[in-house]
Amino acid sequence: MSIQSYLDKVISFIELNPSTRKDLQQELATHFRDKKSYYQEQGFNEKEAEEKTKLDFGDEKKFAQKLNNAYFPFRNSILVSLSLISMLFSVIVSFSLLTFQQIFPYLWLTIIIGSSLLILYFVRKPSRSANHRLSLILLLIWLNILYFYGYLLMDGLYNNKLLYVSLVVFMMALMLISLSQILLGVIYQPIELNLIKVNKQKRGIMVLINIVTGIIVIGVSLVYIAGALIFMPEPFIHLLLPLGIISLWIIFVIGEVKTKKIANLFRVGKIVLAIIVLSLFLITQINL
């Protein structure tokens, strides 16, 4: 295997956006050339110098893992843990509902297990997280919406205080872990080029607001849509409101990134929209 093939293989295991990947590849190529030149000066021929250079850096996967950990410490371990714990959470909630409420959320359980397994697709090859960063972020946001729906399902377990509180804490831990991974990816490897110009602290605040408001707006809207499809005689008329709210939130998100002069207005709009949606949801729940 040539040094270039070795480097290509190393880079393929690292979660980096194209710009950073190119810079790292050039830096590694310089190190390899210097090391190869050193061995050639020691009397080794070109092929022997290449082999000794590769031996110094070690196995491609292990070397890439060290580099990946330098950019994203414990990233793979956290994502694997998130996947497994998500599945465990969904199983515990489902069988708790079966035990105490005689209902079993087959569809929710299937979707959350399938979504959790998709995380492993990105873990197997970290470069996928870089090349399909938006997909990974959307997947993690989607999981948070599923956790939120799981919280609604757990309402039937409220009388069993210990179990209910334990599951809520479990769910909050999952949400924090997934949100941390979203923030880590977006802050240090921004998708949108305009965000690269924003300092990390401000970028982190923007992303956090997007995540929290998105979970509230999209989560509550999806719950309303599910209820309308199940219980309303003419559900499609009732879908206009939640779909309109989701569309408005998307407009606010895009507007904040694409505009500078009125970015704060779009940011405030997202927050106000989320507060209104959450307030209406809580009022509805209290009146039930």
N, C-alpha and C positions, 0 to 999 in steps of 0.2 A: 504494500500500500504506500503510495507517494505521500509526501508531507501535506500536499494540498488536499488530497482525499482524507487524510487524517484530520486536518483542520475543519474541513466541511462536515465531517461526521461529528466532531466535537461541538461545532456551532449549532448543529441540528438538535442537540439535546438541551440547549440553553434558551430560556424565555427572554427574548429581547425583540424590540421593534427593529425594522429594517435598518434604520440609521445607526442605532447603537450596535447592531450586529456587524455592520460593515466596519465600524471603527474598531471593534474588538478583533475582528478577523485580521485586519491590517496590523494591529498591535501584536497579535499572536504570531503572525507570519514573520514579523521583524525579529521576535524572540527566537523563533525556530531557525531563521537564517543565521543569526548570531551564534547560536549553539552549534549548528552544523559547521559553520566556518571554524569554530573553535576546535572541533574534532578533526577537521581536515588539516588544520595546522599541526595537530598532534600526530599526523601521519596516516590517518584513516582515509580510505577512498570515499567517493561520494555516496555510494550505496551504504557502506558501513557507517558513515557519519549520520546519514538519515535514520538508520535503524537505532543507533545509540541515542540520537536526539528524541526519537519517539519513546524509547525505553525510559529516558529521564522524566518525560512528562506522564508516562503511564497509560493505563487503559483509557480509551476515549470516553466511556461513560463515567468513570470515576473522576477523571479530570474535568469533564463538563459539569458534573455534580458539584465539585468544589467551586467552579466559577459561578454556577447558578446560585449556590448558597451565598456567594458574595453579593449578588444583586438582590436575591430574594431569600433571606434566611428561613429555612424550614418550610419553604413554600409547598413542596410536594407532600411532606408529612402532614401539614395542616389540611391540605385539600383531601388527602386520603382519609384522614380522621373525620373531616366534615362529611364526606360521602358515607362512611360507615355509620357514624352517629346519627345522621339524618334518617337512614334506613331503620336504625334501631328505634329512634323516636317515633317514626310512623307506625312501626309494628306494635310498640307499647300502647300508643294511643288507640289504635284499631282494636286490639284485643281487650283493652280496658273498656272501650265502648261496648264491645260484644258482651263482656262480663256483667257490666252494671246497667247497660241500656238496651241490651239485646239488639243492637244494630251493628253492622260492620261496613265501614266505608271502603268498599272494594276499589272504586274508581280513584279516590284520593290516594289510597295506599299504593295502587299500581303506578300512578303518575309520579308520586314523590320518590318511589324506589327507582323508577326508570330515569328520572331527572338526576338522582344521586349517582346512579351508575355512569351517567354521561360525564360526570366530573373526572372519572378515572380515564376517560378517553384523552383528556388534556394532560393528566398526570403522567401517562405512559411516555409522552414525548413533549417536554416543555415548550419546544418551538411552536407547537400547535397553539399554546396559550398566547404566543406573540402574534402569530399569523392570523389567528381568529380571536383576538382579544375581546372584541365586542360580543362575540357569541358566548364566551366564558362569563363576561360580566352580566349579560342578559340571563344566562342560566342561573347565576347566583342570585340575581334579583328575583327571578321566577321561583326559586326555592324559598325565598323569604315570603313571597305571596302564598306559597303552599303552607309554610309554617303558620302564617296568619290565619289561613283557612282552618288549619288544624286547631288553632286556638278557639275558633268558633265551634268546632266540633266538640271541644273539651268542655263546653258550657254544660253539657249533660252530666259531667263528672263533678260539678261544683259541690255537691253534698258530701263527697268524699274529700275533705279538705286537704289531707296529707298528700294524696295522689294528685289532686288538682294543682296544688302549689308546686309540687315536685316537677310536674310536666311543664308548668309555666316557666319555671327556672331553667329547665332543660331546653325549652324552646328559645328563651332569651339568650342562652349561651350559644346556641346554633346561629341565631341571627347576628350576634356580635362577631363570631368567628367568620361568617360569610361576608359581613360588611367590612371587616378588617382586610380581607383578601381583595375585595373590590377596590377599597381605598388604596391599598398597596400597589395594585396594578395600574390604576388610573393616575395616581400621583407621580409615580416614578417612570411609568411608560405610557404617557398620554396617547389616546387614540386620535383625538382631534388636534391638528397641527396648531390651531389657534391657542390651545391650552398649554402648549409647550412654552409660550411666551409668558404665561402666568406663573408667579412664584408658587412654590410647593404648598405653603400654608394656605394661600387663597384658593389654590386648586383643590386642596383637601376639603375646605369649607364648601366650595361649590358642589363637589361630588357628594359630600355628606347630605347636603340639602336635597340634592336630586334623588338620592337613595331613599331618604326618610319620606319625603313628599310623594315619591313614586310608589312606595309600598302602601302608603295610606290611600292615595287616590286610586291606583290601579287595583289594589286589594279589595277595597270597599266596593268599587265599581263592578269587579268580577263577582263578588258575593251577590250584589243586586241583580246582575245579569243571570246568574245561576238561579236565583229565586224567581225571577220573571219567567225564565224558560220552564221552570217546574210548575209554578202555581198560577201564572196569569193566563187567562183564556186567549188573549191576543198579545203574546209576549213581545212581538217585534216592535210594536209601537212604544213599549216601555224601555226598549233598548237604546232609544235615541238619546236619552238623558245621560246614562253612564258612558256611552261611547263619545258623546259630546264633551263630557268632563275629561275623559282620557285624552282626547284630541287637543283640548285646551292646555292640558298639562304638557303635552309633547311640544306644542307651540312655544310655551314658556321656556322649556329646556333648550330648544333650538335657538330661540331668540336671545337667550342669555349668552350662548356661545358665539353666535354670529354677529351680535351687535355690541358696541362698546358704550355708546352714549346713553342708551336706555337699558343696559344690562341689569342695573339694580331694580328697575321697574319690573322686568320679567322675573327676577329673583323673588321680589316681594309678592308678585302675582302667584307664584308657585306655593309660597308659604301660606298666603291667605286662602287659596283654593284648598289646600290640604286641611287647614283648620276648619273651614266650612264643612268639608266632606266628613271629617272625623266627628265634628260636633253633631251633625245630622245623624250620623251612624249611632253615636252614643245615646242621643235622645230617643232614637227608635228602639234601641235595646232596653232602655229604662222603662219605656212605655209598654213594652211587651208583657 
